[in-house]
Amino acid sequence: MNSARRIKLRLTQPRPRNPLVAPAAQRKAGAHRPSAGARRRAQKDALRRELRTAG
């Protein structure tokens, strides 16, 4: 076993995370508005209300 070569394994460390990204992601930075599904549902309800009053 003395004649066997030893392989040196080099592991690279991952790059450090950006410390400013995590707080921004937690705040959900950006515009606050209903989701597309909520807007679609609201339009559907408004249409039903309008049809009920017209008919």
Summary of the structure (lengths in Angstrom):
residues: 55
radius of gyration: 29.3
end to end distance: 93.4
largest distance: 95.1
contacts: 57
relative contact order: 0.07
helix: 47%
strand: 0%
